[in-house]
Amino acid sequence: MQRKWMCLLCISLVLMLSAVVVTAHGDLEGVDAIFVTGAWARPTAMDMAGMEMPESTPEAGGMGGMDHSSMGGMDMGGVSGAYMTIQNFGEATIRLVGASSPVAEMVTIHETKIVDNVAQMNPVEGGITIHHGEAAVLQPGGLHIMLENLMMPLVANSAIQMTLTFETLGEDGNATGEPLNIVIGALVQMEAPAVNDSILVQGAWARPTVAAMDMGNMAATPESGMSMSDVSAVYMVLRNEGEAEDRLVSASSPAAGLVEIHESKMVDNVMQMNPVEGGILLPVEEGVRLQPGGLHVMLLELTMPLVPGSAIPVTLNFESGASLTIAAPIYDGMMAGM
């Protein structure tokens, strides 16, 4: 009898996880109400292609004026800037009060301003406030997140992981409840990534593969596979802000030789995972959740270990012809949610 109840409990849990969660703006609160898009950080080192470094800005530490003739990931400095757009779809006002990253010893919120024709960069006291329905744009020459005392070079065409800390504000402007921590990935590239105003991606993450057998608290799912060394999955929420429905039809990543769109389902008490024919439908002004035990982007034939604390680029291709490259941080999102 106990075994029967345990089986029923497992089936219920899988069915709950496999549901496609569709939400409207008014239903969002907490971390679900915060969308961080277009995150990127300036490289401090060239990739193997020996590409030119970006134009210098105050927060880039003047690295644009350095000699870039060498190749092979030469370090260009111990400081960089990270940029992004943060949208608040919730009813409450939020405030970005801090950030951290495994790649930097010090991470602070800064703003660059022109005073008497001279660029001045100073910490932002009190953080960045974002009201209901508004967005904060962090960009070169303005608000940005400063990465200082880098512990590794930021190589162009890679990705890094960051954690953003928010407060929810009451009507009196004071913080209410516990801080909200959101783990994001940021592309490392020369300039801001291409913008897709129609499709927003929230909460992307990919399962680690390194030392998985030693990580006793990692929850297994069908898409994690038998061998944690050569397969993983990416999860996220896709929100269609366009005027017509769209579909996620394919994806790719330099971290995997093969990337497919899959769905896990319980059939006759047996979990089955199959490719999604025709892609994932994205209704207008609704969100579709890709999550463990349900829809997901499958990474096969991995070309590198997926190390917790790092991030990988993932390109999403849509039926409309649009493509969107994001950075997926590597961590166990199921355990983080608990």
N, C-alpha and C positions, 0 to 999 in steps of 0.2 A: 504493500500500500504506500509506504514511504517513497519507494522508487517511482511509483506511478505519479505521485504528487510532484516529485522533483522533475519528472519529464514534462508534466503539464506546465510547471513554472518556467522551465527553459523555453518551451514553445511560446508561451505568452510573452516572455522577454524578447525573443527574436522577432515576433510579430510586431511588438511595440517599436523595436528599433528599426524594422524594415519599412515602416510606414513613411510615405513621402509627406513631409510636413509642409503645408502651404499656408502662409500667413499674410495678412494685410498689414499695412503700416501701423494702423491703430492698435494691433495686437502685440506689438513689439515692446519689450522692456528689458532693462538690465543690459547684459552684453549683447543680446540679440538685437538691440536697438542701435548698436554702434557699428557702422560699416567703415572699414579702413580700406581705401582703394589707392591704386597707383603708387604703392610704396617702393622707394628706391633709395640707394645710397651711392655716393660718389666713390669710384675706385681709387685706391692708392697704389695699385700695381697694375701693370699691363698683363694681358693674357698672352698666350703663346703666339698670337697673331701679331703682336707688337703694334697694336693700334695706338693712335694718338690719344693723349690724355685730354680730359675736358678743359674748357675754359676756366680759368681760376675765378673763384668767388671768395669772399672773406671767410666763410665757414669751411672752405676746402683747404685752408691753410696755405694758400698760394702755390699749391702743387702744380698748377697749370703752367708755371714758368720754368719748370725743371727740365733737365735733359732727359728725353724719352727715347733715346736711340737704342737702349739695350732691350733685350727680349727675355722671355722666360719667367715672368711674374716678379720682376724687380720691384722692391718696396719703394714707394714714393713718399712715405710719411706716416706719422702715427696719429693723424687726426682726419676726420671726414664728417660729412653732413648727411643726414637722412631726411627724406621728404615724403609727403603723402597727402591725401585728402581724407579727412575724418568727417563723416556725416552722422548726424543725430536724428534717427527716425522715431525716437521715443517721445513721450510726453514731458519728461523731466529734463531740466537743464543738466548738462554734464560738464566736467572740467578735467582736462588732461593735466595731471600733476607730476608725472614722473615717467621714466623709461629706463630700461636696462637691456643689455645685450651680452651674450657670451664672448663677443669679439672685442669688447672695450672695457677698460677698467672704470671709466667714468662716462656717464651718459646724462646729458642735461638738455633742458629746453631753452633755446636761444632765439633771439631776433636780431636781424641785421637792419640798421637804419642809416640813411644818409643825413649827416649833421654837418652843416657848413662845407658841403661837397666832399666830406670824408665819411667813408663807411665805418660805422661803429657796431660792434656786436656785443650784446649783453644778455645775461640770463633773464628769462621771463619770470618775474616775481608773481607767485600765486598760480601759475599755470595758464592754460588756454581754455577759456569758457566757450561752450558751444550750446546755444539754445535749441529748443525744439524746432525741428524742421530746417535747421541751418547746418552749415559746414565750415570747417576750418581748413584752409589750404596752407600747407607747409611747403615752401618752395625756395629755391636759391635766391639769396638777396632779401629774404623776409623771415618769417617764422620757420624754424627748423629744429631738428634734434641733433645735437652735437655729440659725436662719437670721439672720445679722447683717450689717449694712452692705449691705442689699438694693440691687441695681443697677437694679431696676425695681419698680413696685408690683405686688403679687400681687392680681390682680383676681378677685373672686368668680366662680365658675362657669367658671373656666379650669383650666389644669393646668401643672405645672412638672416639670422633669427633675432627678433626683438620682442620685448614685453612692454606693453603700454599700460600705465596705471591711471584709472579714472576715478573721480568722485561723482556721486549723484548729489545734486544740490536741491535743497528745499526752497520754498518761496522766500525765505529770509536770506537766501544766498549761502547758507551754511551747509556743510556736507552732512548727508544722512546715510546711515547704514555703513556697510563695509566697502572698502575700495574694490573696484572692478579691474581685474587684470586680464588683458587680452594679448595672446601670443600671436605675432604676425611674422611673415616673411617679407624681406625687402630685396628686390633685384639690385645687383651691383652693376651699374652701367654708366655710360658717358652722359646720358641725358634722360629726362623724364620719359617713362614708357608711354607708348601710344594709348590714348584715352578711348574707351568705349563707353559712351554715355548710356547705352541701352542695357548693358549687362553689368550688374554689380556682383562681386564675389566677396563673401564674408566667411571668416573663420576657417580658412583652408588649413589643412594639416595632413601630414603623411606619417605612416607607421614606421618606427625605427626598425632596423634589421640587425644592428650591432649588439652583440652580447644578449640576444633575445632569450637564450636558454637560461641565462643567469638572472633575468629580470622576472622574478617570481610573481610580481604584481601586475604583469602585463596580461590583459584579458584577451583570450583567443577568439577570433571570429573566422568564419569560413574563408573569407578573402585573404586571411593572413597566410594560408597555405601550410603545407607540411614542412617546407624549408624556409626559414625566416631569412636566409642569406641571399636569396635571389628573387624574391617577390614581395611586393608591398601594395598599399592602396592609398589613394588620396581622397579626402572628404572635404566638404564645403557646403555653403548655401549659395545657390545661384538665384539672383533676383532680376527679373525682366522689367526694366523701366522704360522699354520702348513702346511703340504704338502698335506693334503686331507681335503675335506669338513667334517664338523661335525654338530652336532645338540645339542642344549640345550633341554634335555628331561624331567628334573624334578629339583626340588629345595626343600630345607628344611631350617628351622630356629627355634632356641629355643624360638623365640618370637611368634610363631604361631603354632597352633595345626594342621593346614592344609595349605599347600602351593601348588598352581597350576599355570601353565603358561596359561595366558589368552590373548585375543585380543579384543579390542573394534572396532566396525565397524558401519558405518551409513547404515542402510537398510530401504528403503522407508521412509526416513526422520525420522527414529527412531533409536536411538543409541542402539546397542545390544552388549553384552559382553559374549563371550563363551570361553571354554577351547580350546587350540590349539592342535589339534590332530597330533601326531607324532613329536611334539616339533618344535623348531625354527631352520631353516636351517642357517648354518654359512659357506658361501662360503670362499674359500681360499683367503687370503690377502685382505679381505674386512671387513667392519664394519657394524654391524646391530644395529640399535638404538631401544631400548625399552624406550617408552616415554608415557606421559599421552595422552589418546585418541587413543592409538595403542597397540602394544605389551607390555606386562608387566608381572611381577611376582606377583601374587596375594597372599596376606597374609590374611588368614581366621582364625577365632577362636583364636584371639590374646590372648597370655598368660600374657601380660603386656602392660601398656600404652606406646605409642611411643612418647617420650618427645623430643621436639625440643632441639638441642644441644647435644643429646646423639647419640648412634650408636648401631646397632645390627649385630650379625654374620648371614650370609646367605651362605649356601652351594649350589653350582651349580653343577649339574650332567649332563654329556655329553654322547652322543651315543657311543663315542670311548671308554668309560669306565673311562675316567678321571673325577676327582672331584676337585672343586676349592672352598675354603672357603674365602669369602671376608667380609669386614665390611661395612655396608651401613649406612652412617650418616643420622640422622633424621632431615629434614628441608623441606620447601616447595620450591622445585627446580624451579617451574614455576615462582614464585614471584622473586626468586633470579635471574633468567634469565632476568627478566624485569628490 
